[in-house]
Amino acid sequence: MKALVRWGATLGLLGSTLLGSVYLGNFPAIALSEQQIKEKLDDVPVYLVTNDKGLPLSRPLPEPQNGQQKAGGSITGVYMSRQEAQAFINELRKNKDPKMEQIVKSLQVTPVPLGVIYQQLQQTKKDPNRLLFAFKPVDQEVKGAMDLLRQSGQQVNQFKSVPMFAVRFAPDQGYVSIKAGSGNDQYIPLFLSKQDAQGLLGQVKPKHPKADIQVLDIDGVIQTLQAKNDPWLNQVVIVPSPESREYIRTLPRNQGSNAPNRNNNTAKPPARQNSR
């Protein structure tokens, strides 16, 4: 299924009807095929800073220290917010370095499905000269995740990954499922926005006073998807942030590219434009 079609379908989840729990217990270890994982991640747009040809801006990995083996390859930022990616470009343009002027002039924000990033990492994980991706979570969501963790009694000083939020009927019970539209398909939403999770929690609380929001992280979720095999995992969906959903709504419905760019540019992770 084309990424844009999947993105359009994902928008319907926020108007979904609450159904109930599909399973019980804490978030278990489960696994899907690499293609199935990619398709789930394709529901989420992320944002690269690229030149006008769609090549990601990157920088070489730092030189090793203390006799460590020399690292090859480069690293590029992957933003969860299109606005924050644009803000990064705006900051670069304030730098009047003549060596950077031509590079910075052509920079733009290019959305790609998260599944494309995942696929690239899987295909190049043994390549010493691979392009690595540094995820840039939204500061507000990181703060929200840390606040929830502290409210649950955990001591946290930082959150090193991209936070995700799941609604449970209670800390020792199952996750809340929803259905989209008039069909009978049930989904277990993992939200990239605390605000969205709070909206679902508000629907659950009247009948389930102990309902809460569990903080997950995208690295842990992906590792869990890779670990075991349970049929209910097909019901898990990742819900993009409100900002990303608003972007998705602006896309032409008949556009069929895997990288939704109005100029039909496709970000090409294997290649990169270095920034030194």
C-alpha positions in Angstrom: 0.0 0.0 0.0 1.3 3.4 -0.9 2.5 5.5 2.1 0.2 8.4 1.2 -2.9 6.1 1.2 -1.8 4.7 4.6 -1.4 8.3 5.9 -4.8 9.2 4.7 -6.3 6.2 6.5 -4.5 7.0 9.7 -6.3 10.3 9.9 -9.6 8.5 10.6 -8.3 7.0 13.9 -8.7 10.3 15.8 -12.5 10.2 15.1 -12.7 6.6 16.2 -15.1 4.9 18.6 -13.8 3.5 21.8 -14.2 -0.3 21.9 -12.2 -1.8 24.8 -9.2 -3.9 25.5 -7.9 -6.4 22.9 -5.4 -8.0 25.3 -4.3 -7.9 28.9 -1.0 -7.3 30.7 1.9 -5.1 30.1 3.3 -4.3 26.6 4.6 -7.8 25.5 7.5 -8.8 23.3 6.1 -9.4 19.8 7.4 -9.6 16.3 6.4 -9.0 12.7 8.2 -9.4 9.4 10.5 -6.6 8.4 8.0 -5.6 5.7 5.1 -5.5 8.2 7.2 -3.4 10.6 8.1 -1.0 7.8 4.4 -0.7 6.8 3.4 0.3 10.3 6.2 2.9 10.5 5.2 4.2 7.1 2.1 5.7 8.7 4.4 8.3 10.3 5.9 11.2 8.4 9.3 12.3 9.6 11.4 15.2 8.2 14.9 15.4 6.7 16.8 18.5 5.9 17.8 18.0 2.2 19.1 20.0 -0.8 17.0 20.7 -3.8 17.8 17.2 -5.2 16.4 15.5 -2.0 19.8 14.5 -0.7 20.0 14.7 3.2 22.4 17.2 4.7 24.8 15.2 6.8 28.1 15.5 8.6 30.9 12.9 9.0 31.0 10.9 12.2 33.5 12.3 14.7 37.0 10.9 14.8 37.5 8.0 17.3 39.4 8.6 20.5 41.5 6.4 22.8 42.5 4.0 20.1 39.0 3.1 19.0 38.5 1.8 15.5 38.0 4.5 13.0 34.3 5.0 12.2 33.2 5.7 8.7 29.9 7.0 7.4 27.9 10.1 8.2 25.0 11.2 10.3 21.9 13.2 9.5 19.0 14.6 11.6 15.5 13.1 11.5 13.0 15.6 12.9 9.6 14.5 14.3 8.4 18.1 13.7 8.4 19.8 10.3 8.4 23.2 12.0 11.5 22.3 14.0 13.3 21.1 10.9 12.5 24.4 9.2 13.7 26.2 12.3 17.0 24.4 12.0 17.4 25.6 8.4 16.5 29.2 9.4 19.3 29.1 12.0 21.8 27.9 9.5 20.9 30.7 7.2 21.8 33.2 9.8 25.4 32.0 9.5 27.2 34.1 6.9 30.1 31.7 6.3 30.8 31.9 2.6 31.7 28.2 2.4 28.2 27.3 3.6 26.2 29.9 1.8 25.6 27.9 -1.4 24.7 24.7 0.5 22.4 26.4 2.9 20.6 28.3 0.2 19.3 25.1 -1.4 18.1 23.5 1.8 14.5 22.4 2.3 12.4 20.2 4.5 11.6 16.9 2.9 9.1 14.5 4.5 9.6 10.8 4.2 7.8 7.8 5.8 9.5 6.6 9.0 9.4 3.1 7.4 11.9 4.3 4.7 14.4 5.3 7.5 13.8 1.9 9.2 14.4 0.0 5.9 17.5 2.0 5.2 19.0 1.2 8.6 18.2 -2.5 8.2 19.7 -2.7 4.8 23.0 -0.9 5.7 23.6 -2.0 9.3 26.7 -3.9 8.3 28.1 -1.2 6.1 30.9 0.8 7.9 30.2 3.8 5.6 26.5 3.9 6.2 24.4 6.9 6.8 23.1 7.1 10.4 20.0 8.9 11.6 19.9 11.0 14.7 16.2 11.4 15.8 15.1 14.8 17.0 12.1 14.4 19.2 9.7 17.3 19.9 10.8 19.0 23.2 7.3 19.4 24.4 6.6 15.7 24.0 9.8 14.8 25.8 8.8 17.0 28.7 5.4 15.5 28.7 6.8 12.0 28.8 9.2 12.9 31.7 6.3 14.5 33.6 4.3 11.3 33.3 7.2 9.1 34.4 7.8 11.3 37.5 4.1 11.2 38.4 4.4 7.4 38.4 7.2 7.6 40.8 10.2 7.1 38.5 13.3 9.3 38.8 14.2 10.5 35.3 16.6 13.3 34.3 16.5 12.8 30.5 14.7 10.9 27.8 17.0 9.7 25.1 14.5 8.5 22.5 11.3 9.6 20.8 8.4 9.2 23.3 5.2 7.4 22.5 2.1 7.2 24.6 -0.4 4.3 25.1 -3.6 4.4 27.1 -4.3 1.6 29.6 -7.5 0.7 31.5 -5.3 0.5 34.6 -1.5 0.0 35.3 -2.1 -3.7 35.7 -4.6 -4.1 32.8 -4.7 -4.0 29.0 -4.5 -1.2 26.5 -7.5 0.6 25.1 -8.4 -0.2 21.5 -10.5 1.8 19.1 -12.2 1.3 15.8 -12.2 3.6 12.8 -15.3 4.6 10.9 -18.2 2.2 10.4 -16.0 -0.9 10.1 -15.4 -3.5 12.8 -11.6 -3.4 12.6 -10.0 -2.7 16.0 -6.8 -0.8 16.5 -4.5 -0.3 19.4 -3.1 3.2 19.1 0.4 4.3 20.1 0.4 8.1 20.0 3.3 10.4 19.2 1.5 13.2 21.0 0.7 13.2 24.7 -2.3 15.5 23.9 -3.9 12.8 21.7 -3.3 10.2 24.4 -5.0 12.5 27.0 -8.0 12.8 24.6 -8.5 9.1 24.6 -7.9 8.9 28.3 -10.7 11.4 28.8 -13.1 9.0 27.1 -12.0 6.1 29.2 -11.8 7.7 32.6 -15.6 7.9 33.4 -16.0 4.1 33.3 -12.4 3.2 34.2 -11.2 5.6 36.9 -7.8 3.9 37.2 -7.0 4.4 33.5 -3.7 6.0 32.7 -1.1 6.8 30.0 2.0 4.6 29.7 5.1 6.1 28.3 6.9 4.1 25.7 9.8 5.0 23.3 10.1 4.3 19.6 13.3 2.3 20.0 11.8 0.0 22.5 8.6 -0.4 20.4 10.6 -1.4 17.3 12.7 -3.8 19.3 9.5 -5.3 20.7 8.1 -5.7 17.2 11.2 -7.6 16.2 11.2 -10.0 19.2 8.3 -12.4 19.1 5.1 -13.1 17.2 1.6 -12.5 18.3 -1.5 -12.1 16.1 -2.9 -9.1 17.9 0.1 -7.0 16.8 -1.5 -6.5 13.5 -3.9 -4.2 15.4 -1.2 -1.8 16.6 -1.1 1.5 14.8 1.2 4.5 15.3 -0.7 7.8 15.3 1.3 10.8 14.0 1.3 14.1 15.9 -1.4 16.8 15.2 1.2 18.8 13.3 2.0 15.8 11.0 -1.7 15.0 10.5 -2.4 18.6 9.4 0.4 18.2 6.9 -1.0 14.9 5.6 -4.4 16.6 5.0 -2.7 19.0 2.6 -1.4 16.2 0.3 -3.1 15.4 -3.0 -5.1 12.2 -2.5 -3.9 10.8 -5.8 -0.2 11.4 -5.2 1.6 8.0 -5.2 5.2 8.8 -4.1 6.7 7.2 -1.1 8.1 10.6 -0.1 5.3 13.1 0.0 6.9 16.2 -1.4 4.9 18.6 -3.5 7.7 18.7 -6.1 7.7 14.9 -6.0 11.2 14.8 -4.7 12.2 11.6 -2.9 14.7 11.9 0.0 17.5 9.5 -0.8 19.1 8.2 2.4 22.0 6.3 0.8 23.5 9.5 -0.6 24.1 12.7 1.3 25.4 16.2 1.1 28.0 16.7 3.7 28.1 19.7 6.0 31.5 20.2 7.6 
